[in-house]
Amino acid sequence: MSLRVGIIGAGIMGLSLAQRLSSKGAHVTLFERERQAGGLTTYHDYGHFWWDRFYHVILSSDRHLIGYLQEIGLGDRLRWSPARSGLYAKGSMYPVTSPWELLRFPLVGMIGKVRLARTILACNRIRDWRVLEAVSVEEWLIGLCGRRTYEAFWKPLLLAKLGEQYRRVSAVFIWSYITRLFSTRDTTAQRNQLGYVSGGYRTVIRRLEQLIEEAGGTIRLGTAIQGIEPAPGGGLSVRWNGRAEHFDKAIWTGPIESGSALAMQGLVSVGPSSGPVEYLGVLCPVLVTRRPVVPFYTLNLADPEIPFTGVIGMSSIVATDETAGLFLTYFPKYLSSDDPQLKLPDDKVRQQFFLGLRKLFPDLQETDIVALHINRAAKVQPLQVLHYSKKVPTVVTRHKDLFVLNTSQFVNSTLNNNAVIGAVNDFVQAHGQSFVGEPGRLPAEPQTAHVS
């Protein structure tokens, strides 16, 4: 008889974990409070086509993610395109993809360009990221390349990724970003390559749902967990929708803080820290048009009057036959997770958005626009503030059959699906054998949860 395993949270982490464990013979039930699996990687109906709710891209160096896509039979659905980056400042757009374009970038002098290259080299040479935790990303970048180069080049990038919260982030953020981004250089074609799965992450999510169900697993969508309790004789009782279901083991994939339900029920203890983990949220209008809006995949913005923090030209890398011949552009604005702007009515967001759109793209006509969709999420990624690895609470389970795996423990990488799959790989390697065996074993001593 297979072990019964309950997994709470059906984002990419929960889905891939459920697939891996069910393939080993565990009987898995996956719980998700939303009515659609995928979490932040889920998909959206844009009217004429389906695509990702928030923008995602695969780098050629994402070995964990690419290997996993091949493992689940989606390797032949990977598509690759050259990617271009741009920067908007003083009313103009400048390409900043290639070394030649950087040399021609007019807002930074020759000395600044040398310092810019030195900054990138410095990031690639650093192996111990902990040395960067004590210095802010702004202070570190200014020290390496000077204020003028920082204001012209790095600050817009930080705004695009972190919004105004960039001032509180450590230099670990830019180190992890640069080392991941600059590993995408194709040594043959000498160009950056970005990838996606044909059909978007909807293809990935549906494939994982299929594999889980084929292995005998169950996915319960629209199901909020009301509690988890130790069960008599071993295992855990998961309460949902007014009923209780017994599992031999359970895995929690969401954030856990001192006031969470798990902590209050005594199943976990949260070690001392300087406060709860802070998260960034995102307000993300998505524009569907009849013609291209921007020639770049990423356009960083150095203009405080524009009401979004960046522009993502998804159709610069995604073939238009994926999007019904239309063009898809994301306009994210990153905010603190408790920022009131995240709760603005759609009408207010639309009004502010079109003011910024007209300034940035004055040639775009009303007849070019097919639709505007407004997506938002309150908790997108943990904010890697100074000394972040020391601030992350230590989670200790008080029941041997309860495990915790979540993204708040990513202390030396940006949040991305490659890091998520890497964490799942580590979990399965460390704990996979304990999910294969006879059910009904009795609880043992408390253990430290595996977290990544």
C-alpha positions in Angstrom: 0.0 0.0 0.0 1.4 3.4 -1.0 2.1 6.2 1.4 -0.5 8.9 1.3 1.1 12.3 0.9 -0.7 15.7 1.1 1.0 18.7 -0.6 -0.3 22.2 0.2 0.1 24.6 -2.7 0.0 23.9 -6.4 2.5 26.4 -7.8 5.3 25.0 -9.9 7.0 23.9 -6.7 4.0 21.9 -5.4 3.2 20.5 -8.9 6.7 19.3 -9.7 7.1 17.9 -6.1 3.8 16.1 -6.5 4.8 14.7 -9.9 8.2 13.6 -8.6 6.8 11.8 -5.5 3.9 10.2 -7.3 6.3 8.8 -9.9 8.1 7.1 -7.0 4.9 5.4 -5.9 3.5 7.8 -3.4 -0.3 8.4 -3.5 -0.3 12.3 -3.7 -3.1 14.7 -3.0 -2.4 18.3 -4.0 -4.3 21.2 -2.4 -4.7 24.6 -4.0 -6.9 27.4 -2.8 -7.1 29.1 -6.2 -9.3 27.5 -8.9 -6.3 27.2 -11.3 -3.0 25.5 -10.6 0.3 27.2 -11.3 0.6 29.9 -8.6 2.6 32.9 -9.9 3.4 30.8 -13.0 -0.3 30.2 -14.0 -1.9 31.2 -17.3 -4.5 33.8 -18.3 -7.2 34.0 -21.0 -6.3 37.0 -23.1 -9.4 36.7 -25.3 -7.9 35.3 -28.5 -5.3 33.1 -26.8 -4.0 31.8 -23.5 -0.6 32.9 -22.2 1.2 33.4 -18.9 -0.5 35.8 -16.4 2.9 37.2 -15.4 6.0 37.2 -17.7 8.4 34.3 -17.5 11.4 33.4 -19.6 13.9 30.5 -19.7 17.6 31.1 -19.8 19.9 28.8 -21.7 21.8 28.3 -18.4 18.7 27.1 -16.5 19.9 23.5 -16.4 17.5 22.4 -13.6 14.4 23.7 -15.4 15.5 22.6 -18.9 16.4 19.1 -17.6 13.0 18.8 -15.9 11.1 19.9 -19.0 12.9 17.2 -20.9 12.2 14.7 -18.2 8.4 15.3 -18.4 8.4 15.1 -22.2 8.4 18.8 -23.1 11.9 19.1 -24.4 10.7 19.3 -28.0 8.3 22.2 -27.0 11.2 24.5 -26.1 11.7 27.5 -28.4 14.7 29.8 -28.4 15.0 33.4 -29.7 17.7 36.1 -29.6 16.8 38.7 -26.9 17.4 42.4 -26.9 17.5 44.9 -24.1 16.9 48.6 -24.1 16.9 51.6 -21.8 14.5 54.6 -21.9 15.9 57.9 -20.7 15.5 61.6 -21.5 12.7 60.8 -24.0 14.7 58.3 -26.1 15.2 54.5 -26.2 18.7 53.1 -26.4 19.7 49.5 -27.2 22.0 48.0 -24.6 22.3 44.4 -25.5 25.7 43.9 -27.1 29.1 45.2 -26.1 29.1 47.4 -29.1 25.7 49.0 -28.1 27.0 49.5 -24.6 30.1 51.3 -26.1 27.8 53.6 -28.1 25.5 54.3 -25.1 25.6 58.1 -25.0 24.5 58.6 -21.4 27.7 57.1 -20.0 31.2 58.3 -20.8 34.1 56.1 -21.7 35.4 55.9 -18.1 31.9 54.9 -17.0 31.7 52.2 -19.7 35.0 50.7 -18.4 33.6 50.8 -14.9 30.4 49.2 -16.2 32.4 46.3 -17.6 34.4 46.1 -14.3 31.1 45.7 -12.4 30.0 42.8 -14.5 33.4 41.1 -14.2 33.4 41.7 -10.5 30.1 39.9 -10.1 31.2 36.9 -12.2 34.4 36.6 -10.0 32.6 36.6 -6.7 32.0 33.1 -5.4 31.1 33.8 -1.7 27.8 35.8 -1.9 27.8 36.4 1.8 30.4 39.1 1.5 27.7 41.2 -0.3 24.9 40.8 2.3 26.2 43.7 4.5 26.2 46.4 1.7 23.2 47.9 -0.1 23.0 47.3 -3.8 23.1 51.0 -4.5 26.2 51.6 -2.4 28.0 48.7 -3.9 27.2 49.7 -7.5 28.1 53.3 -7.0 31.4 52.3 -5.4 32.3 50.2 -8.5 31.1 52.3 -11.4 30.4 55.8 -10.0 27.2 57.7 -9.5 26.7 58.8 -13.1 26.9 55.3 -14.5 24.8 54.0 -11.7 22.0 56.6 -12.3 22.1 56.1 -16.1 22.3 52.3 -16.3 21.9 50.3 -13.1 19.2 52.3 -11.3 16.6 51.8 -14.1 17.3 48.1 -14.0 16.8 48.0 -10.2 13.6 49.9 -10.5 12.4 47.5 -13.2 13.0 44.5 -10.9 12.3 45.9 -7.4 10.4 49.2 -7.7 11.2 51.8 -5.0 12.2 49.0 -2.6 15.5 48.6 -4.4 17.1 51.0 -1.8 16.7 48.4 0.9 18.1 45.4 -1.0 21.6 44.0 -0.5 24.2 43.6 -3.3 23.4 39.9 -3.3 20.5 40.7 -5.6 22.5 42.2 -8.4 25.2 39.5 -8.0 22.7 36.7 -8.5 20.9 38.6 -11.3 24.1 39.3 -13.3 25.7 35.9 -12.8 22.4 34.2 -14.1 21.8 36.7 -16.9 25.3 36.7 -18.4 25.5 33.0 -18.4 23.0 33.0 -21.3 25.6 34.1 -23.9 25.5 31.6 -26.8 29.2 30.9 -27.5 28.5 30.0 -31.1 26.2 32.8 -32.2 27.5 35.3 -29.6 24.1 36.5 -28.7 21.7 36.2 -25.8 19.2 33.4 -26.1 15.9 33.4 -24.2 13.4 30.5 -24.3 9.8 29.5 -23.6 7.7 26.4 -23.9 5.3 26.5 -26.8 1.9 27.3 -25.4 3.5 29.0 -22.4 3.4 27.7 -18.9 -0.1 26.4 -19.5 1.5 23.6 -21.4 3.8 22.8 -18.4 1.0 23.0 -15.9 -1.4 20.8 -17.9 1.4 18.2 -18.5 2.2 18.1 -14.7 -1.5 17.7 -13.9 -1.8 14.9 -16.4 1.3 13.0 -15.0 0.1 13.4 -11.4 -3.4 12.1 -12.2 -2.0 9.2 -14.4 0.1 8.1 -11.4 -3.1 8.0 -9.2 -2.7 11.4 -7.6 -5.5 13.9 -6.9 -5.6 17.6 -7.4 -8.1 19.6 -5.3 -8.4 23.1 -6.7 -10.4 25.9 -5.0 -9.7 24.2 -1.7 -8.5 26.2 1.3 -6.7 24.4 4.1 -8.4 25.0 7.4 -5.9 23.2 9.6 -3.3 20.4 9.9 -3.2 18.3 13.1 -1.3 15.2 14.3 -3.4 12.1 13.7 -3.8 9.3 16.3 -1.4 6.5 15.5 0.8 8.6 13.2 0.6 10.8 10.2 -1.4 14.0 9.9 -5.0 15.1 9.5 -5.6 17.8 7.0 -8.8 19.8 7.4 -10.4 21.3 4.3 -14.0 22.4 3.4 -15.3 21.1 6.7 -13.8 17.6 6.4 -10.7 15.9 7.6 -8.4 13.7 5.5 -5.6 11.5 6.8 -2.1 11.5 5.3 1.1 9.6 6.2 3.1 12.7 5.3 2.4 16.3 4.4 4.5 19.0 2.7 3.7 22.7 3.1 5.1 24.9 0.2 3.8 28.3 1.2 5.4 30.9 3.5 5.4 30.2 7.2 5.6 33.0 9.7 5.3 33.1 13.5 1.6 33.8 13.3 0.7 31.2 10.6 -1.8 28.4 11.2 0.9 25.8 11.3 2.8 27.6 14.0 -0.3 28.4 16.0 -1.3 24.7 15.9 2.2 23.8 17.3 3.3 21.7 14.3 6.2 24.0 13.6 8.3 26.5 15.6 9.6 29.6 13.9 13.1 30.6 15.2 13.8 34.2 16.2 14.4 36.8 13.5 14.3 40.5 13.2 10.8 40.3 11.8 8.6 38.6 9.2 10.0 38.1 5.7 8.9 41.0 3.5 7.5 40.4 0.0 7.3 42.4 -3.2 3.9 42.5 -4.9 3.3 43.4 -8.6 0.6 45.4 -10.4 0.9 44.2 -14.0 -1.2 45.6 -16.9 -0.8 43.5 -20.0 -1.5 45.1 -23.4 -2.6 43.1 -26.4 -2.0 45.0 -29.7 -2.2 44.5 -33.5 1.4 45.7 -34.0 4.6 45.5 -32.0 4.9 48.0 -29.2 8.6 47.7 -28.3 11.5 46.1 -30.1 13.1 44.8 -26.9 12.3 42.0 -24.5 13.3 44.2 -21.6 13.0 48.0 -21.6 14.3 49.5 -18.4 12.9 52.9 -17.6 14.8 56.0 -16.2 11.8 58.3 -16.0 10.0 58.7 -12.7 6.9 60.1 -14.4 6.0 56.8 -16.0 3.7 54.8 -13.7 5.3 51.4 -14.2 8.8 50.1 -13.5 9.6 48.4 -16.8 8.3 47.1 -20.1 8.5 43.4 -21.2 8.0 42.9 -24.9 7.0 39.2 -24.8 6.3 39.1 -28.5 9.9 40.0 -29.2 10.8 36.4 -28.4 7.5 34.6 -28.6 6.3 33.8 -32.1 3.0 35.5 -32.9 1.4 32.2 -34.0 1.4 31.5 -30.3 -0.7 34.6 -29.7 -3.2 34.5 -32.6 -1.2 36.9 -34.6 -1.3 39.6 -31.9 1.4 41.1 -29.8 1.7 40.9 -26.0 3.5 43.4 -23.8 3.7 43.4 -20.0 4.0 46.7 -17.9 4.9 45.6 -14.4 5.1 47.9 -11.4 6.7 46.3 -8.3 5.5 47.5 -4.9 5.7 46.5 -1.3 3.2 43.7 -0.7 1.1 46.0 1.6 1.1 49.0 -0.8 -2.4 50.4 -1.3 -1.8 50.7 -5.1 -2.1 46.9 -5.3 -5.8 47.3 -4.4 -6.6 50.2 -6.7 -9.8 49.7 -8.8 -9.1 48.6 -12.4 -10.5 51.8 -13.7 -8.0 53.8 -11.8 -5.2 51.6 -12.9 -6.3 51.9 -16.5 -6.4 55.7 -16.3 -2.8 55.9 -14.9 -1.6 53.3 -17.3 -2.7 55.0 -20.5 -1.2 58.3 -19.3 2.2 56.6 -19.1 1.7 54.6 -22.3 1.0 57.8 -24.3 4.2 59.4 -23.0 6.3 56.3 -23.7 4.8 55.3 -27.0 3.2 58.5 -28.6 2.9 56.8 -32.0 0.7 54.0 -30.7 -2.9 54.5 -31.9 -6.1 53.6 -30.2 -6.9 51.4 -33.2 -3.7 49.4 -32.5 -5.0 48.3 -29.1 -7.1 45.1 -28.8 -7.3 44.8 -25.0 -5.8 45.6 -21.7 -5.7 43.0 -18.9 -4.8 43.9 -15.4 -3.1 41.2 -13.3 -1.8 41.6 -9.8 -0.3 39.6 -7.0 0.5 40.6 -3.4 3.4 38.2 -2.8 5.7 37.7 -5.7 9.1 37.4 -4.2 10.9 37.9 -0.9 12.7 41.2 -0.5 16.4 40.4 0.0 17.2 43.1 2.5 20.6 43.6 4.2 21.7 40.4 6.0 18.7 38.6 4.6 20.1 35.1 5.3 20.2 35.9 9.0 16.7 37.4 9.0 15.0 34.4 7.5 13.2 32.6 10.3 14.4 29.0 11.0 11.4 26.7 10.6 11.6 23.5 12.7 8.8 20.9 12.4 7.5 19.3 15.5 6.2 16.2 13.7 8.4 13.8 11.7 5.8 13.5 8.9 5.6 17.3 8.2 8.0 18.9 5.8 8.3 22.6 4.7 9.7 23.6 1.3 9.2 27.3 0.2 10.8 30.1 -1.7 11.5 32.5 1.3 14.7 30.5 1.9 16.2 31.4 -1.5 19.0 33.5 0.1 21.5 33.6 -2.7 19.5 33.7 -5.9 16.7 35.6 -7.5 13.3 33.9 -7.5 12.9 32.0 -10.8 11.6 28.6 -11.9 15.1 27.2 -12.4 15.8 27.8 -8.7 12.4 26.3 -7.8 13.1 23.1 -9.7 16.6 23.0 -8.2 15.1 23.2 -4.7 12.6 20.4 -5.5 15.5 18.3 -6.8 17.4 18.8 -3.6 14.3 17.9 -1.5 13.7 14.7 -3.4 17.3 13.7 -3.2 17.4 14.3 0.6 14.0 13.0 1.5 12.6 10.9 -1.4 13.2 7.5 0.2 11.1 8.5 3.2 8.1 8.9 0.9 8.4 5.3 -0.3 7.4 2.6 2.1 4.7 1.3 4.4 2.1 3.7 5.8 1.1 4.1 9.4 4.5 4.6 11.2 4.4 6.4 14.5 5.7 10.0 15.1 9.3 10.5 16.1 11.3 13.4 17.5 11.0 16.9 15.9 13.3 17.6 12.9 14.5 20.7 11.1 12.4 21.2 8.0 14.2 21.0 4.7 13.9 24.5 3.2 15.4 26.0 0.0 
